[in-house]
């Protein structure tokens, strides 16, 4: 193990779930047994080992068709929006503009949530409640879609996005697309006479594209190169990694595991769980106000949860991957923050200095957790860095925030020596 990785292993702090299952000693033993390690291990890691997909053979005809559909704005109601409009490959398949919430196909409608990056979603699974009661998985911020294919259908029929009234309207546009004959060659010459079946094939093609195109999971960051033993982290980046993993400092690895898996798989920097962070109301984006998150999600339908159990999930949103976090233009489900340094400062000062973050429309101090005050009891306050008292010293000082920021910047894909 290279000396830098050995030092990084020394900064490991066991995670809330892994320690409960394996214990402190077993966690450290697991970490030391890895070929390369950055700390914060989890079962949620890339089963490919990180490099395989980048050298895969050419995409299947289904995936190639999915790529054309992904980029085709003509499939929207007015022909002005495609999947790629909000998921730009040049910006880690997230929006490349500075809008907090994206405009719809009509150029006027605004969405209710930030459009997330689509990178690394191939490793996600359907929504579930795990044995310990932890909600996990699912697609979208609230987990309501069970697969990439199901998620792909949503924007076409969302009036605030591509704005088509039904599947038949999408298929009518598809039937005159330049690649319509390719679609028929794959699915039958009569496929356009069966719009529901055709729409299902659209979703499956988009899913195939995301699964087969290595751009959706390139594992090409500086940190990936570090794990492969092909790059060195700077002193600031190493300090940031230690803070990231420290259970008493940043504690980021509790939800964003940073270690390689026991099978050599690369970390995804998310455990796909849900958390209520008490993000302040975004006064500039009324369409995001009062979003209840998971408790209002169709993902819970059919689970026979009691009213009390369901309300305990209000304000919780899916934990995103921190890969490419440094290039995002808006953060959290409501886009309240647009600067990563400010995000980190909020994390560590939310409870010590809430008056800096919870402001009303006139910028006067507002009630804490002002977007969903009725569900304040659900907000995570037991773990670091949230467990500091009002007026106390934040878990990270300004210099430590800079170090953590330096580390997070190593998670951006496309790094070159």
Long-range contacts (C-beta under 8 A, 24 or more apart in sequence): 1-35, 1-36, 1-37, 2-36, 2-229, 4-226, 4-232, 4-233, 4-238, 5-36, 5-37, 5-38, 5-226, 5-227, 5-229, 7-238, 8-37, 8-38, 8-39, 8-233, 8-238, 8-241, 8-242, 9-37, 9-39, 11-39, 11-241, 11-242, 11-245, 11-246, 12-37, 12-39, 12-40, 12-245, 12-259, 13-39, 13-40, 13-245, 13-246, 13-247, 13-248, 13-251, 13-253, 14-247, 15-40, 15-41, 15-42, 15-247, 15-253, 15-254, 15-257, 16-254, 16-383, 17-42, 17-132, 17-134, 17-271, 18-42, 20-132, 30-262, 31-259, 33-262, 34-259, 34-260, 34-261, 34-262, 34-264, 35-260, 35-264, 36-226, 36-227, 36-228, 36-229, 36-260, 37-227, 37-259, 37-260, 38-223, 38-226, 38-227, 38-241, 38-245, 38-258, 38-259, 38-260, 38-267, 39-241, 39-242, 39-244, 39-245, 39-253, 39-258, 39-259, 40-244, 40-245, 40-252, 40-253, 40-254, 40-256, 40-257, 40-258, 40-259, 40-267, 41-257, 41-259, 41-260, 41-261, 41-262, 41-267, 42-257, 42-259, 42-261, 42-267, 42-268, 42-271, 43-261, 44-123, 44-257, 44-268, 44-270, 44-271, 44-272, 45-123, 45-257, 45-259, 45-260, 45-261, 45-265, 45-266, 45-267, 45-268, 46-120, 46-123, 46-217, 46-219, 46-261, 46-265, 46-266, 46-267, 46-268, 47-123, 47-261, 47-263, 47-265, 48-217, 48-265, 48-266, 49-263, 49-264, 49-265, 49-266, 50-219, 50-224, 50-227, 50-228, 50-265, 50-266, 51-219, 51-228, 53-214, 53-217, 53-218, 53-219, 54-214, 54-218, 54-219, 54-220, 55-214, 56-212, 56-214, 59-208, 59-209, 59-212, 59-213, 60-208, 60-212, 61-182, 61-186, 62-186, 62-204, 62-205, 62-208, 63-205, 63-208, 63-209, 63-211, 63-212, 63-213, 64-209, 65-179, 65-182, 65-183, 65-186, 65-205, 65-209, 66-205, 66-206, 66-207, 66-208, 66-209, 66-210, 67-209, 67-213, 68-177, 68-179, 68-182, 69-174, 69-202, 69-205, 69-206, 69-209, 70-206, 70-209, 72-177, 74-173, 74-177, 75-156, 75-162, 75-164, 75-170, 75-173, 75-174, 75-177, 76-105, 76-156, 76-161, 76-162, 76-163, 76-164, 77-105, 77-106, 77-162, 77-163, 77-164, 77-165, 77-169, 78-105, 78-106, 78-163, 79-105, 80-105, 80-106, 80-107, 81-105, 81-161, 81-162, 83-152, 83-155, 83-206, 86-115, 86-155, 86-161, 87-115, 87-117, 87-118, 89-215, 91-327, 91-329, 92-117, 92-119, 92-323, 92-324, 92-327, 92-328, 92-412, 92-413, 93-117, 93-118, 93-119, 93-215, 93-216, 94-118, 94-119, 94-324, 94-327, 94-328, 94-329, 95-329, 95-330, 96-329, 97-329, 98-329, 98-330, 98-338, 99-329, 99-330, 100-282, 100-284, 100-285, 100-288, 100-330, 100-334, 100-335, 100-338, 101-285, 101-287, 101-288, 101-330, 101-335, 102-161, 104-158, 104-159, 104-160, 104-161, 104-162, 104-163, 105-161, 105-162, 105-163, 106-163, 109-159, 109-160, 109-161, 109-163, 110-160, 110-285, 110-287, 111-160, 111-161, 111-287, 112-160, 112-287, 112-288, 112-291, 113-141, 113-288, 113-291, 113-333, 113-334, 114-141, 114-330, 114-331, 114-332, 114-333, 114-334, 114-335, 116-141, 116-320, 117-320, 117-321, 117-323, 117-324, 117-328, 118-210, 118-216, 119-216, 119-217, 119-321, 119-323, 119-324, 119-413, 120-216, 120-217, 120-268, 120-270, 120-321, 120-323, 121-148, 121-210, 121-216, 122-148, 122-210, 122-211, 122-216, 122-217, 123-217, 123-268, 124-272, 125-272, 127-297, 127-299, 129-303, 134-273, 134-274, 135-273, 135-274, 135-294, 135-313, 135-316, 136-271, 136-272, 136-273, 136-274, 137-272, 138-297, 138-299, 138-318, 140-318, 141-293, 141-317, 141-318, 141-333, 142-293, 142-294, 142-296, 142-297, 142-299, 142-317, 142-318, 143-274, 143-294, 143-297, 143-299, 143-318, 144-297, 144-298, 144-299, 147-207, 148-206, 148-207, 148-210, 148-211, 149-200, 149-203, 149-204, 149-206, 149-207, 150-203, 152-202, 152-203, 152-206, 152-207, 153-199, 153-202, 153-203, 156-199, 156-202, 167-195, 167-196, 167-198, 167-199, 168-195, 170-195, 170-199, 170-202, 171-195, 171-198, 171-199, 171-202, 174-198, 174-202, 218-413, 218-414, 219-266, 219-413, 220-413, 220-414, 220-415, 221-323, 221-324, 221-410, 221-411, 221-412, 221-413, 221-414, 221-415, 222-410, 222-411, 222-412, 222-415, 223-407, 223-410, 223-411, 224-266, 224-415, 225-415, 225-417, 226-410, 227-260, 227-266, 231-415, 231-417, 233-407, 233-410, 234-406, 236-402, 236-403, 236-406, 236-407, 237-403, 237-406, 237-407, 237-409, 237-410, 238-407, 239-400, 239-403, 239-406, 239-407, 240-403, 240-404, 240-405, 240-406, 240-407, 240-408, 241-407, 243-396, 243-400, 243-403, 243-404, 243-407, 244-404, 244-407, 244-408, 247-384, 248-384, 248-395, 249-384, 249-385, 249-395, 249-396, 249-400, 250-347, 250-384, 250-385, 250-395, 250-396, 250-400, 250-404, 251-383, 251-384, 251-385, 251-395, 252-322, 252-404, 254-383, 255-319, 256-319, 256-321, 256-322, 268-321, 268-323, 269-321, 269-322, 269-323, 269-411, 270-319, 270-320, 270-321, 270-322, 271-319, 272-318, 272-319, 273-318, 273-319, 274-313, 274-316, 274-317, 274-318, 274-319, 275-316, 275-317, 275-319, 275-380, 276-314, 276-315, 276-316, 276-317, 276-375, 276-378, 276-379, 276-380, 277-317, 277-332, 277-350, 277-379, 277-380, 278-315, 278-350, 278-368, 278-369, 278-371, 278-372, 278-376, 278-379, 278-380, 279-332, 279-333, 279-334, 279-336, 279-371, 280-336, 280-346, 280-357, 280-358, 280-359, 280-370, 280-371, 281-334, 281-336, 281-358, 281-366, 281-370, 281-371, 282-334, 282-335, 282-336, 282-371, 283-359, 283-360, 283-361, 285-334, 285-335, 288-333, 288-334, 288-335, 289-371, 290-371, 290-372, 291-333, 291-334, 291-371, 291-372, 292-372, 292-375, 293-317, 293-333, 294-318, 311-375, 312-378, 313-378, 314-372, 314-374, 314-375, 314-378, 315-372, 315-375, 315-378, 315-379, 316-378, 322-408, 322-411, 323-411, 323-412, 323-413, 324-411, 324-412, 324-413, 325-408, 325-411, 326-405, 326-408, 326-409, 326-411, 326-412, 327-412, 334-371, 340-405, 340-408, 341-401, 341-402, 341-405, 344-396, 344-401, 344-404, 344-405, 345-401, 347-385, 347-386, 348-385, 348-388, 348-394, 348-395, 348-396, 348-401, 349-394, 350-386, 351-381, 351-386, 351-387, 351-388, 351-389, 351-390, 352-388, 352-389, 352-390, 352-391, 352-392, 352-393, 352-394, 353-391, 353-394, 354-390
